[in-house]
């Protein structure tokens, strides 16, 4: 086809890519809708800030992080 149009293969490929990208940019983008993740009336349980140190220690232990790498 490039030979019949008296052009290079590169120019033919570039023209094809331009056409495809042009068509794609003219398509409407789908509307994003956030999934409903409400708790439906149940109270959201938050950890007591006083327990954060214990939560961190439990997390570190569960990941088998060496003791020297733990936060003070």
PQR file with spaces between the fields and no chain letter, atoms N, CA, C, O and H, PARSE charges and radii, in Angstrom:
ATOM       1  N    UNK     1       0.826   -1.190    0.000 -0.4000 1.5000
ATOM       2  CA   UNK     1       0.000    0.000    0.000 -0.0000 2.0000
ATOM       3  C    UNK     1       0.872    1.257    0.000  0.5500 1.7000
ATOM       4  O    UNK     1       0.572    2.226   -0.697 -0.5500 1.4000
ATOM       5  N    UNK     2       1.943    1.236    0.778 -0.4000 1.5000
ATOM       6  CA   UNK     2       2.837    2.393    0.812 -0.0000 2.0000
ATOM       7  C    UNK     2       3.413    2.653   -0.574  0.5500 1.7000
ATOM       8  O    UNK     2       3.528    3.801   -1.002 -0.5500 1.4000
ATOM       9  H    UNK     2       2.187    0.449    1.345  0.4000 1.0000
ATOM      10  N    UNK     3       3.770    1.593   -1.261 -0.4000 1.5000
ATOM      11  CA   UNK     3       4.341    1.743   -2.607 -0.0000 2.0000
ATOM      12  C    UNK     3       3.308    2.318   -3.576  0.5500 1.7000
ATOM      13  O    UNK     3       3.633    3.186   -4.387 -0.5500 1.4000
ATOM      14  H    UNK     3       3.677    0.660   -0.913  0.4000 1.0000
ATOM      15  N    UNK     4       2.069    1.839   -3.497 -0.4000 1.5000
ATOM      16  CA   UNK     4       1.027    2.334   -4.404 -0.0000 2.0000
ATOM      17  C    UNK     4       0.683    3.798   -4.129  0.5500 1.7000
ATOM      18  O    UNK     4       0.272    4.523   -5.035 -0.5500 1.4000
ATOM      19  H    UNK     4       1.805    1.134   -2.839  0.4000 1.0000
ATOM      20  N    UNK     5       0.850    4.231   -2.880 -0.4000 1.5000
ATOM      21  CA   UNK     5       0.599    5.646   -2.538 -0.0000 2.0000
ATOM      22  C    UNK     5       1.844    6.504   -2.701  0.5500 1.7000
ATOM      23  O    UNK     5       1.810    7.717   -2.496 -0.5500 1.4000
ATOM      24  H    UNK     5       1.183    3.643   -2.143  0.4000 1.0000
ATOM      25  N    UNK     6       2.910    5.876   -3.063 -0.4000 1.5000
ATOM      26  CA   UNK     6       4.200    6.544   -3.238 -0.0000 2.0000
ATOM      27  C    UNK     6       4.619    7.282   -1.959  0.5500 1.7000
ATOM      28  O    UNK     6       4.943    8.470   -1.968 -0.5500 1.4000
ATOM      29  H    UNK     6       2.937    4.891   -3.230  0.4000 1.0000
ATOM      30  N    UNK     7       4.595    6.525   -0.872 -0.4000 1.5000
ATOM      31  CA   UNK     7       4.994    7.055    0.423 -0.0000 2.0000
ATOM      32  C    UNK     7       5.802    5.987    1.144  0.5500 1.7000
ATOM      33  O    UNK     7       6.002    4.891    0.620 -0.5500 1.4000
ATOM      34  H    UNK     7       4.332    5.560   -0.865  0.4000 1.0000
ATOM      35  N    UNK     8       6.257    6.303    2.322 -0.4000 1.5000
ATOM      36  CA   UNK     8       7.026    5.322    3.095 -0.0000 2.0000
ATOM      37  C    UNK     8       6.099    4.549    4.022  0.5500 1.7000
ATOM      38  O    UNK     8       4.988    4.981    4.329 -0.5500 1.4000
ATOM      39  H    UNK     8       6.095    7.193    2.747  0.4000 1.0000
ATOM      40  N    UNK     9       6.581    3.410    4.451 -0.4000 1.5000
ATOM      41  CA   UNK     9       5.827    2.606    5.403 -0.0000 2.0000
ATOM      42  C    UNK     9       5.636    3.386    6.700  0.5500 1.7000
ATOM      43  O    UNK     9       4.567    3.347    7.309 -0.5500 1.4000
ATOM      44  H    UNK     9       7.484    3.059    4.201  0.4000 1.0000
ATOM      45  N    UNK    10       6.662    4.079    7.105 -0.4000 1.5000
ATOM      46  CA   UNK    10       6.580    4.887    8.322 -0.0000 2.0000
ATOM      47  C    UNK    10       5.457    5.922    8.225  0.5500 1.7000
ATOM      48  O    UNK    10       4.665    6.064    9.156 -0.5500 1.4000
ATOM      49  H    UNK    10       7.530    4.111    6.610  0.4000 1.0000
ATOM      50  N    UNK    11       5.383    6.653    7.093 -0.4000 1.5000
ATOM      51  CA   UNK    11       4.340    7.666    6.916 -0.0000 2.0000
ATOM      52  C    UNK    11       2.958    7.031    6.919  0.5500 1.7000
ATOM      53  O    UNK    11       2.008    7.608    7.448 -0.5500 1.4000
ATOM      54  H    UNK    11       6.026    6.538    6.336  0.4000 1.0000
ATOM      55  N    UNK    12       2.843    5.845    6.331 -0.4000 1.5000
ATOM      56  CA   UNK    12       1.558    5.140    6.303 -0.0000 2.0000
ATOM      57  C    UNK    12       1.127    4.740    7.716  0.5500 1.7000
ATOM      58  O    UNK    12      -0.037    4.895    8.083 -0.5500 1.4000
ATOM      59  H    UNK    12       3.615    5.377    5.901  0.4000 1.0000
ATOM      60  N    UNK    13       2.068    4.227    8.499 -0.4000 1.5000
ATOM      61  CA   UNK    13       1.771    3.832    9.888 -0.0000 2.0000
ATOM      62  C    UNK    13       1.405    5.054   10.727  0.5500 1.7000
ATOM      63  O    UNK    13       0.465    5.002   11.520 -0.5500 1.4000
ATOM      64  H    UNK    13       3.014    4.100    8.201  0.4000 1.0000
ATOM      65  N    UNK    14       2.139    6.150   10.555 -0.4000 1.5000
ATOM      66  CA   UNK    14       1.827    7.372   11.306 -0.0000 2.0000
ATOM      67  C    UNK    14       0.424    7.868   10.974  0.5500 1.7000
ATOM      68  O    UNK    14      -0.312    8.282   11.870 -0.5500 1.4000
ATOM      69  H    UNK    14       2.902    6.192    9.910  0.4000 1.0000
ATOM      70  N    UNK    15       0.050    7.831    9.708 -0.4000 1.5000
ATOM      71  CA   UNK    15      -1.286    8.276    9.306 -0.0000 2.0000
ATOM      72  C    UNK    15      -2.360    7.393    9.949  0.5500 1.7000
ATOM      73  O    UNK    15      -3.376    7.893   10.432 -0.5500 1.4000
ATOM      74  H    UNK    15       0.648    7.494    8.981  0.4000 1.0000
ATOM      75  N    UNK    16      -2.128    6.091    9.949 -0.4000 1.5000
ATOM      76  CA   UNK    16      -3.079    5.170   10.582 -0.0000 2.0000
ATOM      77  C    UNK    16      -3.227    5.437   12.066  0.5500 1.7000
ATOM      78  O    UNK    16      -4.339    5.444   12.595 -0.5500 1.4000
ATOM      79  H    UNK    16      -1.303    5.686    9.556  0.4000 1.0000
ATOM      80  N    UNK    17      -2.108    5.656   12.737 -0.4000 1.5000
ATOM      81  CA   UNK    17      -2.157    5.947   14.173 -0.0000 2.0000
ATOM      82  C    UNK    17      -2.887    7.257   14.447  0.5500 1.7000
ATOM      83  O    UNK    17      -3.670    7.348   15.393 -0.5500 1.4000
ATOM      84  H    UNK    17      -1.205    5.651   12.307  0.4000 1.0000
ATOM      85  N    UNK    18      -2.635    8.268   13.624 -0.4000 1.5000
ATOM      86  CA   UNK    18      -3.333    9.548   13.803 -0.0000 2.0000
ATOM      87  C    UNK    18      -4.843    9.366   13.675  0.5500 1.7000
ATOM      88  O    UNK    18      -5.610    9.933   14.452 -0.5500 1.4000
ATOM      89  H    UNK    18      -2.000    8.195   12.855  0.4000 1.0000
ATOM      90  N    UNK    19      -5.265    8.570   12.689 -0.4000 1.5000
ATOM      91  CA   UNK    19      -6.703    8.346   12.497 -0.0000 2.0000
ATOM      92  C    UNK    19      -7.321    7.625   13.687  0.5500 1.7000
ATOM      93  O    UNK    19      -8.383    8.011   14.175 -0.5500 1.4000
ATOM      94  H    UNK    19      -4.642    8.109   12.057  0.4000 1.0000
ATOM      95  N    UNK    20      -6.654    6.585   14.147 -0.4000 1.5000
ATOM      96  CA   UNK    20      -7.183    5.816   15.284 -0.0000 2.0000
ATOM      97  C    UNK    20      -7.247    6.676   16.537  0.5500 1.7000
ATOM      98  O    UNK    20      -8.246    6.659   17.257 -0.5500 1.4000
ATOM      99  H    UNK    20      -5.791    6.271   13.751  0.4000 1.0000
ATOM     100  N    UNK    21      -6.187    7.425   16.798 -0.4000 1.5000
ATOM     101  CA   UNK    21      -6.172    8.279   17.990 -0.0000 2.0000
ATOM     102  C    UNK    21      -7.196    9.395   17.881  0.5500 1.7000
ATOM     103  O    UNK    21      -7.783    9.792   18.887 -0.5500 1.4000
ATOM     104  H    UNK    21      -5.376    7.439   16.214  0.4000 1.0000
ATOM     105  N    UNK    22      -7.416    9.898   16.704 -0.4000 1.5000
ATOM     106  CA   UNK    22      -8.414   10.940   16.491 -0.0000 2.0000
ATOM     107  C    UNK    22      -9.813   10.407   16.790  0.5500 1.7000
ATOM     108  O    UNK    22     -10.611   11.072   17.449 -0.5500 1.4000
ATOM     109  H    UNK    22      -6.939    9.575   15.887  0.4000 1.0000
ATOM     110  N    UNK    23     -10.103    9.198   16.298 -0.4000 1.5000
ATOM     111  CA   UNK    23     -11.405    8.581   16.555 -0.0000 2.0000
ATOM     112  C    UNK    23     -11.595    8.312   18.046  0.5500 1.7000
ATOM     113  O    UNK    23     -12.682    8.526   18.584 -0.5500 1.4000
ATOM     114  H    UNK    23      -9.454    8.657   15.762  0.4000 1.0000
ATOM     115  N    UNK    24     -10.551    7.849   18.703 -0.4000 1.5000
ATOM     116  CA   UNK    24     -10.641    7.526   20.129 -0.0000 2.0000
ATOM     117  C    UNK    24     -10.884    8.777   20.958  0.5500 1.7000
ATOM     118  O    UNK    24     -11.613    8.724   21.949 -0.5500 1.4000
ATOM     119  H    UNK    24      -9.669    7.675   18.265  0.4000 1.0000
ATOM     120  N    UNK    25     -10.286    9.906   20.571 -0.4000 1.5000
ATOM     121  CA   UNK    25     -10.463   11.131   21.355 -0.0000 2.0000
ATOM     122  C    UNK    25     -11.852   11.725   21.164  0.5500 1.7000
ATOM     123  O    UNK    25     -12.306   12.514   21.993 -0.5500 1.4000
ATOM     124  H    UNK    25      -9.694    9.948   19.766  0.4000 1.0000
ATOM     125  N    UNK    26     -12.530   11.356   20.084 -0.4000 1.5000
ATOM     126  CA   UNK    26     -13.881   11.863   19.838 -0.0000 2.0000
ATOM     127  C    UNK    26     -14.959   11.050   20.558  0.5500 1.7000
ATOM     128  O    UNK    26     -16.113   11.473   20.626 -0.5500 1.4000
ATOM     129  H    UNK    26     -12.161   10.715   19.410  0.4000 1.0000
ATOM     130  N    UNK    27     -14.591    9.902   21.087 -0.4000 1.5000
ATOM     131  CA   UNK    27     -15.548    9.055   21.796 -0.0000 2.0000
ATOM     132  C    UNK    27     -15.828    9.640   23.185  0.5500 1.7000
ATOM     133  O    UNK    27     -14.903   10.077   23.869 -0.5500 1.4000
ATOM     134  H    UNK    27     -13.654    9.558   21.031  0.4000 1.0000
ATOM     135  N    UNK    28     -17.090    9.649   23.599 -0.4000 1.5000
ATOM     136  CA   UNK    28     -17.379   10.145   24.949 -0.0000 2.0000
ATOM     137  C    UNK    28     -16.794    9.203   26.002  0.5500 1.7000
ATOM     138  O    UNK    28     -16.857    7.982   25.862 -0.5500 1.4000
ATOM     139  H    UNK    28     -17.841    9.294   23.043  0.4000 1.0000
ATOM     140  N    UNK    29     -16.236    9.778   27.036 -0.4000 1.5000
ATOM     141  CA   UNK    29     -15.659    8.983   28.106 -0.0000 2.0000
ATOM     142  C    UNK    29     -16.773    8.500   29.030  0.5500 1.7000
ATOM     143  O    UNK    29     -17.716    9.247   29.293 -0.5500 1.4000
ATOM     144  H    UNK    29     -16.185   10.770   27.149  0.4000 1.0000
ATOM     145  N    UNK    30     -16.683    7.274   29.524 -0.4000 1.5000
ATOM     146  CA   UNK    30     -17.718    6.780   30.432 -0.0000 2.0000
ATOM     147  C    UNK    30     -17.733    7.595   31.722  0.5500 1.7000
ATOM     148  O    UNK    30     -16.690    8.047   32.195 -0.5500 1.4000
ATOM     149  H    UNK    30     -15.917    6.668   29.310  0.4000 1.0000
ATOM     150  N    UNK    31     -18.908    7.774   32.275 -0.4000 1.5000
ATOM     151  CA   UNK    31     -19.067    8.533   33.504 -0.0000 2.0000
ATOM     152  C    UNK    31     -18.669    7.645   34.676  0.5500 1.7000
ATOM     153  O    UNK    31     -19.140    6.514   34.798 -0.5500 1.4000
ATOM     154  H    UNK    31     -19.755    7.406   31.891  0.4000 1.0000
ATOM     155  N    UNK    32     -17.795    8.167   35.539 -0.4000 1.5000
ATOM     156  CA   UNK    32     -17.364    7.418   36.716 -0.0000 2.0000
ATOM     157  C    UNK    32     -18.422    7.538   37.797  0.5500 1.7000
ATOM     158  O    UNK    32     -18.891    8.635   38.102 -0.5500 1.4000
ATOM     159  H    UNK    32     -17.412    9.086   35.440  0.4000 1.0000
ATOM     160  N    UNK    33     -18.795    6.402   38.375 -0.4000 1.5000
ATOM     161  CA   UNK    33     -19.744    6.413   39.476 -0.0000 2.0000
ATOM     162  C    UNK    33     -19.125    5.624   40.623  0.5500 1.7000
ATOM     163  O    UNK    33     -18.776    4.452   40.476 -0.5500 1.4000
ATOM     164  H    UNK    33     -18.414    5.511   38.127  0.4000 1.0000
ATOM     165  N    UNK    34     -18.996    6.283   41.757 -0.4000 1.5000
ATOM     166  CA   UNK    34     -18.425    5.660   42.936 -0.0000 2.0000
ATOM     167  C    UNK    34     -19.412    4.660   43.520  0.5500 1.7000
ATOM     168  O    UNK    34     -20.592    4.966   43.688 -0.5500 1.4000
ATOM     169  H    UNK    34     -19.280    7.235   41.877  0.4000 1.0000
ATOM     170  N    UNK    35     -18.925    3.472   43.824 -0.4000 1.5000
ATOM     171  CA   UNK    35     -19.760    2.434   44.399 -0.0000 2.0000
ATOM     172  C    UNK    35     -20.233    2.859   45.792  0.5500 1.7000
ATOM     173  O    UNK    35     -19.463    3.423   46.570 -0.5500 1.4000
ATOM     174  H    UNK    35     -17.966    3.224   43.688  0.4000 1.0000
ATOM     175  N    UNK    36     -21.482    2.589   46.092 -0.4000 1.5000
ATOM     176  CA   UNK    36     -22.037    2.915   47.406 -0.0000 2.0000
ATOM     177  C    UNK    36     -21.457    1.948   48.435  0.5500 1.7000
ATOM     178  O    UNK    36     -21.718    0.746   48.385 -0.5500 1.4000
ATOM     179  H    UNK    36     -22.106    2.131   45.459  0.4000 1.0000
ATOM     180  N    UNK    37     -20.677    2.476   49.355 -0.4000 1.5000
ATOM     181  CA   UNK    37     -20.034    1.643   50.368 -0.0000 2.0000
ATOM     182  C    UNK    37     -20.445    2.068   51.777  0.5500 1.7000
ATOM     183  O    UNK    37     -19.685    1.927   52.735 -0.5500 1.4000
ATOM     184  H    UNK    37     -20.464    3.453   49.396  0.4000 1.0000
ATOM     185  N    UNK    38     -21.663    2.591   51.875 -0.4000 1.5000
ATOM     186  CA   UNK    38     -22.125    3.001   53.202 -0.0000 2.0000
ATOM     187  C    UNK    38     -22.307    1.790   54.107  0.5500 1.7000
ATOM     188  O    UNK    38     -22.443    0.658   53.643 -0.5500 1.4000
ATOM     189  H    UNK    38     -22.280    2.706   51.096  0.4000 1.0000
ATOM     190  N    UNK    39     -22.305    2.054   55.402 -0.4000 1.5000
ATOM     191  CA   UNK    39     -22.394    1.000   56.400 -0.0000 2.0000
ATOM     192  C    UNK    39     -23.843    0.629   56.703  0.5500 1.7000
ATOM     193  O    UNK    39     -24.094   -0.357   57.396 -0.5500 1.4000
ATOM     194  H    UNK    39     -22.195    2.973   55.779  0.4000 1.0000
ATOM     195  N    UNK    40     -24.782    1.393   56.201 -0.4000 1.5000
ATOM     196  CA   UNK    40     -26.219    1.152   56.372 -0.0000 2.0000
ATOM     197  C    UNK    40     -26.626    1.140   57.840  0.5500 1.7000
ATOM     198  O    UNK    40     -27.164    0.158   58.352 -0.5500 1.4000
ATOM     199  H    UNK    40     -24.578    2.194   55.638  0.4000 1.0000
ATOM     200  N    UNK    41     -26.354    2.250   58.493 -0.4000 1.5000
ATOM     201  CA   UNK    41     -26.847    2.439   59.848 -0.0000 2.0000
ATOM     202  C    UNK    41     -25.970    1.877   60.938  0.5500 1.7000
ATOM     203  O    UNK    41     -26.225    2.145   62.112 -0.5500 1.4000
ATOM     204  H    UNK    41     -25.917    3.047   58.078  0.4000 1.0000
ATOM     205  N    UNK    42     -24.955    1.116   60.612 -0.4000 1.5000
ATOM     206  CA   UNK    42     -24.095    0.575   61.647 -0.0000 2.0000
ATOM     207  C    UNK    42     -23.008    1.584   61.980  0.5500 1.7000
ATOM     208  O    UNK    42     -22.524    2.311   61.113 -0.5500 1.4000
ATOM     209  H    UNK    42     -24.747    0.899   59.658  0.4000 1.0000
ATOM     210  N    UNK    43     -22.644    1.612   63.221 -0.4000 1.5000
ATOM     211  CA   UNK    43     -21.620    2.549   63.677 -0.0000 2.0000
ATOM     212  C    UNK    43     -20.253    2.147   63.120  0.5500 1.7000
ATOM     213  O    UNK    43     -19.891    0.970   63.120 -0.5500 1.4000
ATOM     214  H    UNK    43     -23.037    1.021   63.926  0.4000 1.0000
ATOM     215  N    UNK    44     -19.513    3.128   62.655 -0.4000 1.5000
ATOM     216  CA   UNK    44     -18.157    2.875   62.195 -0.0000 2.0000
ATOM     217  C    UNK    44     -17.269    2.766   63.425  0.5500 1.7000
ATOM     218  O    UNK    44     -17.224    3.672   64.257 -0.5500 1.4000
ATOM     219  H    UNK    44     -19.807    4.084   62.655  0.4000 1.0000
ATOM     220  N    UNK    45     -16.575    1.660   63.528 -0.4000 1.5000
ATOM     221  CA   UNK    45     -15.735    1.428   64.699 -0.0000 2.0000
ATOM     222  C    UNK    45     -14.320    1.926   64.420  0.5500 1.7000
ATOM     223  O    UNK    45     -13.652    1.457   63.498 -0.5500 1.4000
ATOM     224  H    UNK    45     -16.612    0.923   62.852  0.4000 1.0000
ATOM     225  N    UNK    46     -13.884    2.869   65.216 -0.4000 1.5000
ATOM     226  CA   UNK    46     -12.533    3.394   65.110 -0.0000 2.0000
ATOM     227  C    UNK    46     -11.742    2.958   66.332  0.5500 1.7000
ATOM     228  O    UNK    46     -12.285    2.935   67.437 -0.5500 1.4000
ATOM     229  H    UNK    46     -14.427    3.250   65.965  0.4000 1.0000
ATOM     230  N    UNK    47     -10.477    2.613   66.159 -0.4000 1.5000
ATOM     231  CA   UNK    47      -9.689    2.198   67.314 -0.0000 2.0000
ATOM     232  C    UNK    47      -9.444    3.372   68.258  0.5500 1.7000
ATOM     233  O    UNK    47      -9.321    4.521   67.833 -0.5500 1.4000
ATOM     234  H    UNK    47     -10.037    2.631   65.261  0.4000 1.0000
ATOM     235  N    UNK    48      -9.379    3.062   69.511 -0.4000 1.5000
ATOM     236  CA   UNK    48      -9.069    4.051   70.530 -0.0000 2.0000
ATOM     237  C    UNK    48      -7.624    4.493   70.327  0.5500 1.7000
ATOM     238  O    UNK    48      -6.735    3.645   70.244 -0.5500 1.4000
ATOM     239  H    UNK    48      -9.479    2.129   69.856  0.4000 1.0000
ATOM     240  N    UNK    49      -7.365    5.802   70.245 -0.4000 1.5000
ATOM     241  CA   UNK    49      -5.984    6.265   70.040 -0.0000 2.0000
ATOM     242  C    UNK    49      -5.005    5.715   71.076  0.5500 1.7000
ATOM     243  O    UNK    49      -3.813    5.581   70.800 -0.5500 1.4000
ATOM     244  H    UNK    49      -8.087    6.491   70.313  0.4000 1.0000
ATOM     245  N    UNK    50      -5.504    5.401   72.249 -0.4000 1.5000
ATOM     246  CA   UNK    50      -4.628    4.846   73.285 -0.0000 2.0000
ATOM     247  C    UNK    50      -4.159    3.441   72.923  0.5500 1.7000
ATOM     248  O    UNK    50      -3.147    2.972   73.444 -0.5500 1.4000
ATOM     249  H    UNK    50      -6.473    5.510   72.473  0.4000 1.0000
ATOM     250  N    UNK    51      -4.890    2.764   72.029 -0.4000 1.5000
ATOM     251  CA   UNK    51      -4.551    1.399   71.641 -0.0000 2.0000
ATOM     252  C    UNK    51      -3.680    1.334   70.389  0.5500 1.7000
ATOM     253  O    UNK    51      -3.316    0.241   69.956 -0.5500 1.4000
ATOM     254  H    UNK    51      -5.713    3.145   71.606  0.4000 1.0000
ATOM     255  N    UNK    52      -3.338    2.475   69.799 -0.4000 1.5000
ATOM     256  CA   UNK    52      -2.589    2.488   68.544 -0.0000 2.0000
ATOM     257  C    UNK    52      -1.234    1.815   68.667  0.5500 1.7000
ATOM     258  O    UNK    52      -0.809    1.107   67.754 -0.5500 1.4000
ATOM     259  H    UNK    52      -3.634    3.363   70.150  0.4000 1.0000
ATOM     260  N    UNK    53      -0.557    2.024   69.778 -0.4000 1.5000
ATOM     261  CA   UNK    53       0.745    1.394   69.974 -0.0000 2.0000
ATOM     262  C    UNK    53       0.607   -0.121   69.928  0.5500 1.7000
ATOM     263  O    UNK    53       1.418   -0.805   69.306 -0.5500 1.4000
ATOM     264  H    UNK    53      -0.902    2.599   70.520  0.4000 1.0000
ATOM     265  N    UNK    54      -0.420   -0.640   70.587 -0.4000 1.5000
ATOM     266  CA   UNK    54      -0.642   -2.086   70.601 -0.0000 2.0000
ATOM     267  C    UNK    54      -1.014   -2.576   69.200  0.5500 1.7000
ATOM     268  O    UNK    54      -0.565   -3.640   68.773 -0.5500 1.4000
ATOM     269  H    UNK    54      -1.079   -0.084   71.093  0.4000 1.0000
ATOM     270  N    UNK    55      -1.825   -1.806   68.494 -0.4000 1.5000
ATOM     271  CA   UNK    55      -2.195   -2.175   67.124 -0.0000 2.0000
ATOM     272  C    UNK    55      -0.955   -2.231   66.229  0.5500 1.7000
ATOM     273  O    UNK    55      -0.816   -3.145   65.415 -0.5500 1.4000
ATOM     274  H    UNK    55      -2.190   -0.942   68.841  0.4000 1.0000
ATOM     275  N    UNK    56      -0.059   -1.259   66.379 -0.4000 1.5000
ATOM     276  CA   UNK    56       1.176   -1.231   65.592 -0.0000 2.0000
ATOM     277  C    UNK    56       2.047   -2.439   65.916  0.5500 1.7000
ATOM     278  O    UNK    56       2.589   -3.074   65.011 -0.5500 1.4000
ATOM     279  H    UNK    56      -0.172   -0.517   67.039  0.4000 1.0000
ATOM     280  N    UNK    57       2.182   -2.757   67.190 -0.4000 1.5000
ATOM     281  CA   UNK    57       2.991   -3.904   67.586 -0.0000 2.0000
ATOM     282  C    UNK    57       2.405   -5.199   67.029  0.5500 1.7000
ATOM     283  O    UNK    57       3.145   -6.053   66.541 -0.5500 1.4000
ATOM     284  H    UNK    57       1.741   -2.241   67.924  0.4000 1.0000
ATOM     285  N    UNK    58       1.097   -5.348   67.097 -0.4000 1.5000
ATOM     286  CA   UNK    58       0.441   -6.539   66.555 -0.0000 2.0000
ATOM     287  C    UNK    58       0.662   -6.633   65.047  0.5500 1.7000
ATOM     288  O    UNK    58       0.886   -7.715   64.505 -0.5500 1.4000
ATOM     289  H    UNK    58       0.496   -4.654   67.493  0.4000 1.0000
ATOM     290  N    UNK    59       0.596   -5.479   64.382 -0.4000 1.5000
ATOM     291  CA   UNK    59       0.805   -5.456   62.936 -0.0000 2.0000
ATOM     292  C    UNK    59       2.232   -5.870   62.588  0.5500 1.7000
ATOM     293  O    UNK    59       2.446   -6.670   61.678 -0.5500 1.4000
ATOM     294  H    UNK    59       0.414   -4.600   64.823  0.4000 1.0000
ATOM     295  N    UNK    60       3.198   -5.331   63.306 -0.4000 1.5000
ATOM     296  CA   UNK    60       4.601   -5.657   63.060 -0.0000 2.0000
ATOM     297  C    UNK    60       4.830   -7.145   63.291  0.5500 1.7000
ATOM     298  O    UNK    60       5.503   -7.800   62.496 -0.5500 1.4000
ATOM     299  H    UNK    60       3.025   -4.681   64.046  0.4000 1.0000
ATOM     300  N    UNK    61       4.285   -7.672   64.352 -0.4000 1.5000
ATOM     301  CA   UNK    61       4.444   -9.097   64.661 -0.0000 2.0000
ATOM     302  C    UNK    61       3.809   -9.949   63.562  0.5500 1.7000
ATOM     303  O    UNK    61       4.368  -10.970   63.162 -0.5500 1.4000
ATOM     304  H    UNK    61       3.738   -7.139   64.998  0.4000 1.0000
ATOM     305  N    UNK    62       2.641   -9.524   63.077 -0.4000 1.5000
ATOM     306  CA   UNK    62       1.950  -10.306   62.052 -0.0000 2.0000
ATOM     307  C    UNK    62       2.713  -10.322   60.729  0.5500 1.7000
ATOM     308  O    UNK    62       2.541  -11.244   59.931 -0.5500 1.4000
ATOM     309  H    UNK    62       2.187   -8.695   63.402  0.4000 1.0000
ATOM     310  N    UNK    63       3.550   -9.318   60.486 -0.4000 1.5000
ATOM     311  CA   UNK    63       4.324   -9.259   59.244 -0.0000 2.0000
ATOM     312  C    UNK    63       5.722   -9.840   59.417  0.5500 1.7000
ATOM     313  O    UNK    63       6.512   -9.829   58.473 -0.5500 1.4000
ATOM     314  H    UNK    63       3.689   -8.569   61.134  0.4000 1.0000
ATOM     315  N    UNK    64       6.036  -10.339   60.586 -0.4000 1.5000
ATOM     316  CA   UNK    64       7.342  -10.937   60.876 -0.0000 2.0000
ATOM     317  C    UNK    64       8.489   -9.992   60.592  0.5500 1.7000
ATOM     318  O    UNK    64       9.509  -10.388   60.027 -0.5500 1.4000
ATOM     319  H    UNK    64       5.395  -10.348   61.353  0.4000 1.0000
ATOM     320  N    UNK    65       8.319   -8.739   60.986 -0.4000 1.5000
ATOM     321  CA   UNK    65       9.378   -7.754   60.828 -0.0000 2.0000
ATOM     322  C    UNK    65      10.352   -7.910   61.989  0.5500 1.7000
ATOM     323  O    UNK    65       9.925   -7.980   63.142 -0.5500 1.4000
ATOM     324  H    UNK    65       7.490   -8.418   61.445  0.4000 1.0000
ATOM     325  N    UNK    66      11.656   -7.967   61.709 -0.4000 1.5000
ATOM     326  CA   UNK    66      12.633   -8.127   62.787 -0.0000 2.0000
ATOM     327  C    UNK    66      12.516   -7.030   63.828  0.5500 1.7000
ATOM     328  O    UNK    66      12.130   -5.904   63.514 -0.5500 1.4000
ATOM     329  H    UNK    66      12.003   -7.910   60.773  0.4000 1.0000
ATOM     330  N    UNK    67      12.844   -7.354   65.044 -0.4000 1.5000
ATOM     331  CA   UNK    67      12.707   -6.423   66.160 -0.0000 2.0000
ATOM     332  C    UNK    67      13.506   -5.144   65.961  0.5500 1.7000
ATOM     333  O    UNK    67      13.052   -4.077   66.373 -0.5500 1.4000
ATOM     334  H    UNK    67      13.157   -8.268   65.298  0.4000 1.0000
ATOM     335  N    UNK    68      14.682   -5.216   65.344 -0.4000 1.5000
ATOM     336  CA   UNK    68      15.506   -4.013   65.160 -0.0000 2.0000
ATOM     337  C    UNK    68      14.885   -3.045   64.164  0.5500 1.7000
ATOM     338  O    UNK    68      15.260   -1.872   64.144 -0.5500 1.4000
ATOM     339  H    UNK    68      15.050   -6.083   65.009  0.4000 1.0000
ATOM     340  N    UNK    69      13.955   -3.495   63.345 -0.4000 1.5000
ATOM     341  CA   UNK    69      13.343   -2.626   62.348 -0.0000 2.0000
ATOM     342  C    UNK    69      12.050   -1.982   62.866  0.5500 1.7000
ATOM     343  O    UNK    69      11.456   -1.149   62.182 -0.5500 1.4000
ATOM     344  H    UNK    69      13.650   -4.448   63.362  0.4000 1.0000
ATOM     345  N    UNK    70      11.624   -2.359   64.051 -0.4000 1.5000
ATOM     346  CA   UNK    70      10.372   -1.824   64.593 -0.0000 2.0000
ATOM     347  C    UNK    70      10.537   -0.379   65.031  0.5500 1.7000
ATOM     348  O    UNK    70      11.625    0.066   65.399 -0.5500 1.4000
ATOM     349  H    UNK    70      12.107   -3.036   64.606  0.4000 1.0000
ATOM     350  N    UNK    71       9.427    0.333   64.980 -0.4000 1.5000
ATOM     351  CA   UNK    71       9.440    1.720   65.442 -0.0000 2.0000
ATOM     352  C    UNK    71       9.483    1.757   66.957  0.5500 1.7000
ATOM     353  O    UNK    71       8.983    0.839   67.607 -0.5500 1.4000
ATOM     354  H    UNK    71       8.544   -0.029   64.682  0.4000 1.0000
ATOM     355  N    UNK    72      10.070    2.798   67.537 -0.4000 1.5000
ATOM     356  CA   UNK    72      10.132    2.888   69.007 -0.0000 2.0000
ATOM     357  C    UNK    72       8.776    3.075   69.606  0.5500 1.7000
ATOM     358  O    UNK    72       8.648    3.169   70.827 -0.5500 1.4000
ATOM     359  H    UNK    72      10.476    3.544   67.009  0.4000 1.0000
